[in-house]
Amino acid sequence: MVTATRIQAPEVTETRLLINGEWCDADSGKTFACINPATGDTIAQIAEGDAADVDRAVKSARKAFETGPWSKMSARDRGNLLLKLADLIGEHAEELAALETLDNGKPITEALNADIPMVQAAYRYYGGWADKIYGDTIPVDRAMGNFFCYTKREPVGVCGQIIPWNFPLLMMAWKWGPALACGNTVILKPAEQTPLGALRVGALAMEAGFPPGVINIVNGFGETAGDALVKHPDVDKIAFTGEYKTAQIIMANAAPTLKRLTFELGGKSPNVVFADADLDQAAQGAMAGIFFNQGEVCCAGSRLFVEQSIHDEFVDRFKTLAEQRRLGDPFDPQTEQGAQVSEEQFDKVMKYIDIGKNEDKATCVTGGERFGDKGFFVKPTIFTGVNNQMRIARDEIFGPVVSVLPFSDFDSLVSDANDTQYGLASAVWTKDITKAHAFADAVKAGTVWVNCYNTFDIAAPFGGYKFSGHGRECGRNVLDHYTETKTVWINLGER
């Protein structure tokens, strides 16, 4: 699907809220600006939902769940709707990729060749799961009597889903796919920075035939729309992807209603290069690990541990690759790195670069400055002379900034790799499979990549330890978060 020709920025057709199968303005009439991060220009004015709109969406979702056609639809028919949505996404692949690029600033080749295929795969995968979610028969102790015991898997109910701005359509698919396959109804709050793709997929879902109220999209800000969704007493579950500090607020605000919660949060992932690794392969992997998607990746390999004996040689290779990386217009198919998603995120990245240079006293071997004179572009940045206690090694920067940390022995490496509040992902580069397994056993992380990085499949569970979250996305594991297990006992009497 690689494009050699430029794809034009698409027409924006959906800017309002989607509630009960209808497009509508916010109850307040408010709007907010959606900004093109590559230029700083306003793309469109987006309806700004708040508590009143969330309440309308929840009522719509509750009605659809309890009494609407969705409540009576067979699991197979639910699955077919997800498959139909996947087909429509394929038919509109270039348009959706262009919306992601326009809204997020990522290169069009990444949006078209990585994001959209994974989005399709998610809806197809969970479309296939829909009629395969069932309970068990339990061989209970006959000494208790003659009982037949079985379990049922039933949907949780109305699910609030709050997604981030780095992979908008993919995070939407990871939330919608399992929730809808299990028979739930959803209210999605897209990130205010990137609502356009979600709204377009909402339109495609209506075209696919999802009944009114099953899917609802309320644009807005976390402090208003997100907060109202979390606190609403008729929302049964919240699924959130984002920063751990926001997750802490969600936990506190969800406590009065004891909502089910799942979180996929951030990381400060250790990417480890041993001296016996294929250094060219490892250098390319380090590039993918930190600079893919402008470094706006929760599992980015932002702490690069390099064995002391190859440290200087490896840094030289890595620096050369970083300086060859092509930045610029995200719609140019030759561009490899686009813009940070917003001025706020650009400022945060630049602040941490300044901290690395002046507070941590690390050495910036390349990058460390803005690229171009418009938009929110940051050059790929590599710091050396870093120890694990520096702020650039401990805080999640969420940008194209990597800290290189030398190590000399396995035990100290494992200690430093695990010396973080996060535990989302990790990687190890070595030709010694015993060493690779030893690291995989010792590291506290939800994903371990061996001689690869950022390898994903919708069938493989994804999530983290510690401050990196609760629960798992993807695979069959996530289905447990969107279902309740009901145990049924039947007294069969004496035989």
RODO-2510 file (C-alpha; in nm, 4 decimals, decimal comma):
residues 495
     n   res          X          Y          Z
     1     m     0,0000     0,0000     0,0000
     2     v     0,3059     0,2281    -0,0162
     3     t     0,2191     0,5495    -0,1959
     4     a     0,4689     0,7047    -0,4350
     5     t     0,2380     0,9933    -0,5179
     6     r     0,1120     1,2645    -0,2911
     7     i    -0,2300     1,2171    -0,1305
     8     q    -0,4135     1,5442    -0,0939
     9     a    -0,5542     1,6660     0,2361
    10     p    -0,9146     1,5437     0,2529
    11     e    -1,2363     1,7366     0,2847
    12     v    -1,3578     1,7432     0,6445
    13     t    -1,7216     1,6326     0,6436
    14     e    -1,8011     1,5535     1,0098
    15     t    -1,7430     1,8060     1,2893
    16     r    -2,0431     1,7566     1,5197
    17     l    -2,1398     1,5020     1,7861
    18     l    -2,2856     1,1614     1,7032
    19     i    -2,5645     1,0750     1,9472
    20     n    -2,8408     0,8182     1,8921
    21     g    -2,7504     0,7812     1,5261
    22     e    -2,7786     1,1526     1,4511
    23     w    -2,5252     1,4305     1,3998
    24     c    -2,5926     1,7209     1,6320
    25     d    -2,4373     2,0354     1,7729
    26     a    -2,3309     2,0550     2,1326
    27     d    -2,6119     2,1497     2,3690
    28     s    -2,4164     2,4643     2,4634
    29     g    -2,3461     2,5548     2,1007
    30     k    -1,9746     2,5739     2,1803
    31     t    -1,7010     2,4733     1,9373
    32     f    -1,3230     2,4455     1,9535
    33     a    -1,0532     2,4725     1,6886
    34     c    -0,8913     2,1630     1,5403
    35     i    -0,5327     2,2577     1,4487
    36     n    -0,3060     2,1252     1,1739
    37     p     0,0200     2,0523     1,3618
    38     a     0,2302     2,0789     1,0458
    39     t     0,1280     2,4414     0,9883
    40     g    -0,0428     2,5698     1,3024
    41     d    -0,3501     2,6598     1,0949
    42     t    -0,7084     2,5854     1,1958
    43     i    -0,8605     2,2919     1,0065
    44     a    -1,2184     2,3173     1,1327
    45     q    -1,4357     2,4129     1,4269
    46     i    -1,5479     2,1045     1,6219
    47     a    -1,8587     2,0752     1,8388
    48     e    -1,7539     2,0880     2,2049
    49     g    -1,9577     1,8479     2,4133
    50     d    -1,9957     1,8666     2,7895
    51     a    -2,2008     1,7036     3,0661
    52     a    -2,5368     1,7673     2,9000
    53     d    -2,4235     1,5997     2,5787
    54     v    -2,2681     1,3094     2,7667
    55     d    -2,5972     1,2577     2,9483
    56     r    -2,7856     1,2446     2,6169
    57     a    -2,5345     0,9964     2,4792
    58     v    -2,5531     0,7749     2,7885
    59     k    -2,9327     0,7664     2,7754
    60     s    -2,9146     0,6739     2,4088
    61     a    -2,6609     0,3992     2,4771
    62     r    -2,8606     0,2639     2,7712
    63     k    -3,1799     0,2439     2,5675
    64     a    -2,9991     0,0692     2,2824
    65     f    -2,8441    -0,1774     2,5254
    66     e    -3,1611    -0,2579     2,7175
    67     t    -3,4439    -0,2470     2,4644
    68     g    -3,3193    -0,1521     2,1181
    69     p    -3,2559    -0,3814     1,8187
    70     w    -2,8971    -0,4255     1,9398
    71     s    -3,0191    -0,5990     2,2551
    72     k    -3,1918    -0,8648     2,0449
    73     m    -2,9293    -0,8978     1,7719
    74     s    -2,7471    -1,2286     1,7440
    75     a    -2,3759    -1,2401     1,8156
    76     r    -2,3091    -1,3437     1,4567
    77     d    -2,4952    -1,0420     1,3236
    78     r    -2,2946    -0,8168     1,5558
    79     g    -1,9799    -0,9693     1,4152
    80     n    -2,0988    -0,9124     1,0595
    81     l    -2,1482    -0,5419     1,1331
    82     l    -1,7873    -0,5191     1,2519
    83     l    -1,6723    -0,6982     0,9362
    84     k    -1,8776    -0,4574     0,7252
    85     l    -1,7145    -0,1636     0,9045
    86     a    -1,3716    -0,3138     0,8290
    87     d    -1,4671    -0,3349     0,4613
    88     l    -1,5762     0,0290     0,4544
    89     i    -1,2526     0,1377     0,6222
    90     g    -1,0642    -0,0435     0,3472
    91     e    -1,2682     0,1338     0,0821
    92     h    -1,1891     0,4706     0,2435
    93     a    -0,8295     0,3884     0,3417
    94     e    -0,6647     0,6847     0,1673
    95     e    -0,9209     0,9310     0,3024
    96     l    -0,8846     0,8031     0,6582
    97     a    -0,5052     0,7977     0,6400
    98     a    -0,5101     1,1547     0,5127
    99     l    -0,7375     1,2607     0,7993
   100     e    -0,4929     1,1074     1,0482
   101     t    -0,2037     1,2917     0,8842
   102     l    -0,3933     1,6212     0,8708
   103     d    -0,5101     1,5936     1,2313
   104     n    -0,2086     1,4318     1,3995
   105     g     0,0903     1,5383     1,1896
   106     k     0,2209     1,1858     1,1250
   107     p     0,3677     1,0947     0,7836
   108     i     0,1109     0,9807     0,5291
   109     t     0,3101     0,6645     0,4528
   110     e     0,2877     0,5583     0,8188
   111     a    -0,0827     0,6384     0,8393
   112     l    -0,1554     0,4480     0,5196
   113     n     0,0779     0,1505     0,5654
   114     a     0,0704     0,0999     0,9427
   115     d    -0,2292     0,2651     1,1092
   116     i    -0,5109     0,1874     0,8670
   117     p    -0,4223    -0,1814     0,8072
   118     m    -0,4044    -0,2369     1,1836
   119     v    -0,7395    -0,0607     1,2260
   120     q    -0,8967    -0,2925     0,9705
   121     a    -0,7342    -0,5952     1,1326
   122     a    -0,8810    -0,5011     1,4718
   123     y    -1,2390    -0,4815     1,3453
   124     r    -1,1989    -0,8055     1,1499
   125     y    -1,0453    -0,9869     1,4466
   126     y    -1,3204    -0,8899     1,6892
   127     g    -1,5859    -0,9382     1,4242
   128     g    -1,4664    -1,2979     1,4183
   129     w    -1,4769    -1,3254     1,7971
   130     a    -1,8370    -1,2047     1,8343
   131     d    -2,0040    -1,5481     1,8094
   132     k    -1,7290    -1,7314     1,9959
   133     i    -1,7707    -1,5695     2,3369
   134     y    -1,9388    -1,8302     2,5518
   135     g    -1,9315    -1,9887     2,8949
   136     d    -1,8443    -2,3312     3,0328
   137     t    -2,0109    -2,6248     3,1973
   138     i    -1,8642    -2,6898     3,5416
   139     p    -1,8230    -3,0469     3,6773
   140     v    -1,9247    -2,9629     4,0348
   141     d    -1,8888    -3,2064     4,3225
   142     r    -2,1691    -3,4704     4,3089
   143     a    -2,1465    -3,5090     4,6848
   144     m    -2,3361    -3,1802     4,7058
   145     g    -2,6297    -3,3213     4,5105
   146     n    -2,7374    -3,3521     4,1498
   147     f    -2,6648    -3,0113     4,0029
   148     f    -2,5974    -2,8798     3,6555
   149     c    -2,3679    -2,5757     3,6730
   150     y    -2,2728    -2,3532     3,3831
   151     t    -2,1481    -2,0017     3,3127
   152     k    -2,2651    -1,7354     3,0688
   153     r    -2,0663    -1,4439     2,9302
   154     e    -2,2797    -1,1301     2,9171
   155     p    -2,1915    -0,7748     2,8115
   156     v    -2,0984    -0,5266     3,0845
   157     g    -2,3382    -0,2614     2,9511
   158     v    -2,2704     0,1029     2,8637
   159     c    -1,8984     0,1656     2,8146
   160     g    -1,7238     0,5025     2,8182
   161     q    -1,4074     0,5009     2,6089
   162     i    -1,1497     0,7790     2,6240
   163     i    -0,8739     0,7612     2,3652
   164     p    -0,5470     0,9516     2,3037
   165     w    -0,4196     1,1539     2,0111
   166     n    -0,1132     0,9550     1,9004
   167     f    -0,2926     0,6729     1,7132
   168     p    -0,6522     0,7991     1,7078
   169     l    -0,8147     0,5486     1,4732
   170     l    -0,6174     0,2522     1,6048
   171     m    -0,6971     0,3289     1,9674
   172     m    -1,0615     0,3691     1,8675
   173     a    -1,0564     0,0265     1,6988
   174     w    -0,8887    -0,1350     2,0008
   175     k    -1,1750     0,0002     2,2143
   176     w    -1,4739    -0,0376     1,9832
   177     g    -1,3832    -0,3814     1,8481
   178     p    -1,4026    -0,5867     2,1689
   179     a    -1,6749    -0,3759     2,3290
   180     l    -1,9110    -0,4167     2,0353
   181     a    -1,8217    -0,7806     1,9750
   182     c    -1,9301    -0,8542     2,3318
   183     g    -2,2627    -0,6720     2,2858
   184     n    -2,1948    -0,3512     2,4772
   185     t    -2,2869     0,0009     2,3693
   186     v    -2,0274     0,2780     2,3688
   187     i    -1,9716     0,6475     2,4169
   188     l    -1,6366     0,7505     2,2706
   189     k    -1,4551     1,0673     2,3708
   190     p    -1,1783     1,1303     2,1186
   191     a    -0,8787     1,3403     2,2148
   192     e    -0,9606     1,7043     2,1505
   193     q    -0,6441     1,7332     1,9379
   194     t    -0,7528     1,4618     1,6918
   195     p    -1,1304     1,4172     1,6524
   196     l    -1,1582     1,4081     1,2738
   197     g    -1,0838     1,0426     1,2022
   198     a    -1,3108     0,9162     1,4784
   199     l    -1,6012     1,1212     1,3466
   200     r    -1,5489     0,9899     0,9949
   201     v    -1,5416     0,6294     1,1168
   202     g    -1,8574     0,7060     1,3138
   203     a    -2,0229     0,7952     0,9838
   204     l    -1,8957     0,4734     0,8267
   205     a    -2,0315     0,2744     1,1210
   206     m    -2,3749     0,4226     1,0639
   207     e    -2,3407     0,3317     0,6958
   208     a    -2,2474    -0,0234     0,7986
   209     g    -2,5790    -0,0504     0,9819
   210     f    -2,5098    -0,0165     1,3533
   211     p    -2,8431     0,0693     1,5184
   212     p    -2,8951     0,4145     1,6740
   213     g    -2,7493     0,4516     2,0205
   214     v    -2,5012     0,1653     1,9930
   215     i    -2,2151     0,3996     1,9110
   216     n    -2,1977     0,7594     2,0270
   217     i    -1,9148     1,0097     1,9874
   218     v    -1,8873     1,3140     2,2119
   219     n    -1,6005     1,5485     2,1265
   220     g    -1,4706     1,7690     2,4028
   221     f    -1,2147     1,8167     2,6745
   222     g    -1,1149     1,5843     2,9536
   223     e    -1,2097     1,8292     3,2263
   224     t    -1,5676     1,8529     3,0985
   225     a    -1,6801     1,5749     2,8624
   226     g    -1,4347     1,3159     2,9950
   227     d    -1,5080     1,3986     3,3571
   228     a    -1,8839     1,3769     3,2985
   229     l    -1,8454     1,0387     3,1305
   230     v    -1,6424     0,8996     3,4216
   231     k    -1,8821     1,0293     3,6866
   232     h    -2,2073     0,9364     3,5114
   233     p    -2,3942     0,6812     3,7271
   234     d    -2,5347     0,4944     3,4260
   235     v    -2,1959     0,4198     3,2682
   236     d    -2,0812     0,0700     3,3635
   237     k    -1,7210     0,0757     3,2465
   238     i    -1,4467     0,3198     3,1508
   239     a    -1,1591     0,2232     2,9213
   240     f    -0,8867     0,4875     2,9067
   241     t    -0,5598     0,5202     2,7187
   242     g    -0,3371     0,8097     2,8179
   243     e    -0,1246     0,9501     3,0979
   244     y    -0,1132     0,7870     3,4419
   245     k    -0,1944     1,1154     3,6170
   246     t    -0,5247     1,1296     3,4309
   247     a    -0,5890     0,7646     3,5189
   248     q    -0,5457     0,8511     3,8868
   249     i    -0,8118     1,1214     3,8534
   250     i    -1,0412     0,8761     3,6741
   251     m    -0,9973     0,6177     3,9504
   252     a    -1,0917     0,8717     4,2155
   253     n    -1,3925     1,0026     4,0220
   254     a    -1,5159     0,6532     3,9338
   255     a    -1,4986     0,5304     4,2930
   256     p    -1,8499     0,6418     4,3980
   257     t    -2,0090     0,4328     4,1224
   258     l    -1,7581     0,1426     4,1345
   259     k    -1,7197     0,1388     3,7580
   260     r    -1,5070    -0,1270     3,5958
   261     l    -1,1822     0,0372     3,4831
   262     t    -0,9092    -0,0572     3,2412
   263     f    -0,6093     0,1619     3,1675
   264     e    -0,3390     0,1510     2,9020
   265     l    -0,0915     0,4129     3,0161
   266     g     0,2592     0,5365     2,9493
   267     g     0,6082     0,3979     2,9621
   268     k     0,9782     0,4610     2,9834
   269     s     1,0733     0,1432     2,8079
   270     p     1,4258    -0,0034     2,8223
   271     n     1,5715    -0,0957     2,4830
   272     v     1,8849    -0,3035     2,5446
   273     v     2,1733    -0,3613     2,3024
   274     f     2,4311    -0,6253     2,3973
   275     a     2,7773    -0,6303     2,2441
   276     d     2,7015    -0,9533     2,0577
   277     a     2,4020    -0,8036     1,8739
   278     d     2,3877    -0,7310     1,5020
   279     l     2,4662    -0,3623     1,5486
   280     d     2,3221    -0,2454     1,2176
   281     q     1,9962    -0,4238     1,2930
   282     a     1,9955    -0,2904     1,6478
   283     a     2,0605     0,0662     1,5326
   284     q     1,7679     0,0464     1,2914
   285     g     1,5586    -0,1011     1,5719
   286     a     1,6563     0,1809     1,8056
   287     m     1,5445     0,4272     1,5373
   288     a     1,2062     0,2573     1,5081
   289     g     1,1841     0,2290     1,8839
   290     i     1,2085     0,6003     1,9560
   291     f     1,1495     0,8041     1,6392
   292     f     0,8490     0,6216     1,4916
   293     n     0,5375     0,8431     1,5085
   294     q     0,7566     1,1367     1,6218
   295     g     0,8282     0,9513     1,9472
   296     e     0,4619     0,9852     2,0427
   297     v     0,4339     0,6183     2,1323
   298     c     0,3526     0,4892     2,4806
   299     c     0,5947     0,1967     2,4450
   300     a     0,8761     0,4016     2,2852
   301     g     1,2278     0,2775     2,3616
   302     s     1,3254     0,6040     2,5236
   303     r     1,5914     0,4504     2,7519
   304     l     1,8525     0,2928     2,5268
   305     f     2,0861     0,0711     2,7297
   306     v     2,4076    -0,0069     2,5372
   307     e     2,6804    -0,2413     2,6605
   308     q     2,9859    -0,0363     2,7534
   309     s     3,2280    -0,2086     2,5159
   310     i     3,0299    -0,1009     2,2077
   311     h     2,8833     0,2229     2,3416
   312     d     3,0795     0,4719     2,1287
   313     e     3,0613     0,2655     1,8099
   314     f     2,6880     0,2138     1,8474
   315     v     2,6169     0,5801     1,9246
   316     d     2,8056     0,6803     1,6087
   317     r     2,5887     0,4481     1,3958
   318     f     2,2720     0,5615     1,5677
   319     k     2,3630     0,9305     1,5318
   320     t     2,4295     0,8877     1,1575
   321     l     2,0899     0,7275     1,1049
   322     a     1,9120     0,9957     1,3101
   323     e     2,0723     1,2740     1,1088
   324     q     1,9656     1,1081     0,7822
   325     r     1,6012     1,0998     0,8880
   326     r     1,3787     1,3062     0,6581
   327     l     1,1541     1,5566     0,8362
   328     g     0,8974     1,7811     0,6761
   329     d     0,5561     1,7970     0,5138
   330     p     0,3621     1,4930     0,6436
   331     f     0,1774     1,4638     0,3112
   332     d     0,5053     1,4189     0,1199
   333     p     0,5461     1,0395     0,0728
   334     q     0,9238     1,0805     0,1240
   335     t     0,8794     1,2240     0,4750
   336     e     0,9831     0,9915     0,7559
   337     q     0,9016     1,2136     1,0548
   338     g     0,6203     1,4620     1,0851
   339     a     0,5104     1,7169     1,3431
   340     q     0,4368     1,6785     1,7120
   341     v     0,0618     1,6735     1,7584
   342     s     0,0201     2,0202     1,9132
   343     e     0,1997     2,3316     2,0275
   344     e     0,1520     2,2136     2,3862
   345     q     0,3269     1,8836     2,3138
   346     f     0,6001     2,0597     2,1143
   347     d     0,6643     2,2890     2,4111
   348     k     0,6799     1,9916     2,6480
   349     v     0,9381     1,8126     2,4331
   350     m     1,1493     2,1258     2,3999
   351     k     1,1293     2,1800     2,7759
   352     y     1,2704     1,8331     2,8389
   353     i     1,5462     1,8887     2,5843
   354     d     1,6409     2,1994     2,7800
   355     i     1,6299     1,9991     3,1051
   356     g     1,8593     1,7385     2,9504
   357     k     2,1113     1,9995     2,8429
   358     n     2,1074     2,2346     3,1398
   359     e     1,9659     2,0579     3,4452
   360     d     2,0782     1,6999     3,3863
   361     k     2,4017     1,8124     3,2164
   362     a     2,3737     1,5311     2,9622
   363     t     2,5426     1,5551     2,6215
   364     c     2,3162     1,6222     2,3229
   365     v     2,5014     1,4487     2,0395
   366     t     2,2462     1,5382     1,7726
   367     g     1,9148     1,7201     1,7358
   368     g     1,7904     1,9133     2,0343
   369     e     1,6236     2,1880     1,8375
   370     r     1,3237     2,2833     1,6298
   371     f     1,3045     2,1849     1,2644
   372     g     1,1735     2,4449     1,0195
   373     d     1,0036     2,7748     1,0863
   374     k     0,6389     2,6686     1,1061
   375     g     0,4473     2,3820     1,2589
   376     f     0,5584     2,1742     1,5557
   377     f     0,8618     1,9781     1,4314
   378     v     1,1448     1,8547     1,6565
   379     k     1,4696     1,7103     1,5240
   380     p     1,5547     1,3537     1,6344
   381     t     1,7465     1,4023     1,9574
   382     i     2,0033     1,1740     2,1220
   383     f     2,1488     1,2295     2,4681
   384     t     2,4552     1,0490     2,6038
   385     g     2,6217     1,0786     2,9420
   386     v     2,2880     0,9868     3,0998
   387     n     2,2311     0,8001     3,4238
   388     n     1,9065     0,6437     3,5381
   389     q     1,8330     0,9163     3,7942
   390     m     1,8216     1,2063     3,5495
   391     r     1,4834     1,3521     3,4657
   392     i     1,5218     1,2766     3,0947
   393     a     1,5707     0,9108     3,1941
   394     r     1,2780     0,8965     3,4352
   395     d     0,9991     1,1158     3,2939
   396     e     0,7914     1,0211     2,9922
   397     i     0,8738     1,2872     2,7317
   398     f     0,6569     1,1478     2,4509
   399     g     0,8688     1,2896     2,1731
   400     p     1,1715     1,2062     1,9547
   401     v     1,4180     1,2161     2,2437
   402     v     1,6260     0,9175     2,3572
   403     s     1,8659     0,8745     2,6500
   404     v     2,1618     0,6395     2,5982
   405     l     2,2734     0,4649     2,9163
   406     p     2,5851     0,2419     2,9239
   407     f     2,5916    -0,0851     3,1204
   408     s     2,8658    -0,3367     3,1936
   409     d     2,6975    -0,6407     3,3502
   410     f     2,3644    -0,8221     3,3321
   411     d     2,2552    -0,7767     3,6935
   412     s     2,3080    -0,4004     3,6980
   413     l     2,1302    -0,3756     3,3626
   414     v     1,8217    -0,5558     3,4948
   415     s     1,8226    -0,3433     3,8084
   416     d     1,8344    -0,0193     3,6097
   417     a     1,5847    -0,1421     3,3477
   418     n     1,3321    -0,2126     3,6237
   419     d     1,4130     0,1046     3,8190
   420     t     1,1153     0,2975     3,6835
   421     q     0,7544     0,3468     3,7811
   422     y     0,6536     0,2177     3,4376
   423     g     0,6440    -0,1315     3,2895
   424     l     0,4833    -0,1220     2,9478
   425     a     0,7408    -0,2621     2,7074
   426     s     1,1054    -0,3538     2,6585
   427     a     1,3411    -0,4945     2,3980
   428     v     1,6717    -0,6782     2,3841
   429     w     1,9176    -0,7146     2,0962
   430     t     2,1480    -1,0149     2,1160
   431     k     2,2499    -1,3285     1,9276
   432     d     2,2497    -1,5259     2,2545
   433     i     1,9038    -1,6777     2,2980
   434     t     1,9786    -1,7762     2,6571
   435     k     2,0608    -1,4152     2,7399
   436     a     1,7440    -1,3012     2,5618
   437     h     1,5268    -1,5387     2,7645
   438     a     1,6995    -1,4353     3,0867
   439     f     1,6223    -1,0699     3,0184
   440     a     1,2626    -1,1492     2,9190
   441     d     1,2170    -1,3326     3,2500
   442     a     1,3751    -1,0572     3,4595
   443     v     1,2274    -0,7390     3,3110
   444     k     0,9014    -0,6072     3,4570
   445     a     0,7185    -0,5215     3,1357
   446     g     0,4036    -0,6295     2,9585
   447     t     0,5799    -0,6788     2,6242
   448     v     0,9341    -0,7968     2,5503
   449     w     1,0684    -0,7737     2,1960
   450     v     1,3752    -0,9781     2,1019
   451     n     1,5724    -0,8451     1,8036
   452     c     1,2738    -0,6342     1,6953
   453     y     1,0744    -0,3338     1,8146
   454     n     0,7180    -0,2057     1,7739
   455     t     0,5965    -0,5396     1,6422
   456     f     0,2215    -0,5676     1,6946
   457     d    -0,0638    -0,7988     1,6091
   458     i    -0,4239    -0,7589     1,7199
   459     a    -0,4197    -1,1166     1,8528
   460     a    -0,1313    -1,0440     2,0941
   461     p    -0,2229    -0,8904     2,4340
   462     f    -0,0832    -0,5433     2,5035
   463     g    -0,0600    -0,3676     2,8380
   464     g     0,1709    -0,2999     3,1270
   465     y     0,2922    -0,3475     3,4800
   466     k     0,2967    -0,0847     3,7555
   467     f     0,2052     0,2692     3,6407
   468     s     0,1665     0,1489     3,2821
   469     g    -0,1877     0,0356     3,3420
   470     h    -0,4502    -0,2178     3,4465
   471     g    -0,5755    -0,4926     3,2176
   472     r    -0,4849    -0,5672     2,8582
   473     e    -0,5820    -0,4433     2,5139
   474     c    -0,5986    -0,6764     2,2123
   475     g    -0,6175    -1,0528     2,1914
   476     r    -0,8823    -1,2573     2,3664
   477     n    -0,7736    -1,1196     2,7052
   478     v    -0,9542    -0,7885     2,6531
   479     l    -1,2864    -0,9720     2,6142
   480     d    -1,2815    -1,0425     2,9874
   481     h    -1,2924    -0,6672     3,0508
   482     y    -1,6061    -0,6234     2,8406
   483     t    -1,8061    -0,9178     2,9773
   484     e    -1,9557    -1,0283     3,3048
   485     t    -1,9455    -1,3962     3,3988
   486     k    -2,2755    -1,5295     3,5296
   487     t    -2,2827    -1,8662     3,7083
   488     v    -2,6066    -2,0669     3,6883
   489     w    -2,6893    -2,3625     3,9177
   490     i    -2,9765    -2,5961     3,8308
   491     n    -3,0990    -2,8525     4,0797
   492     l    -3,1783    -3,1606     3,8731
   493     g    -3,3215    -3,3506     4,1677
   494     e    -3,2560    -3,7111     4,2611
   495     r    -3,2153    -3,9727     3,9911
***
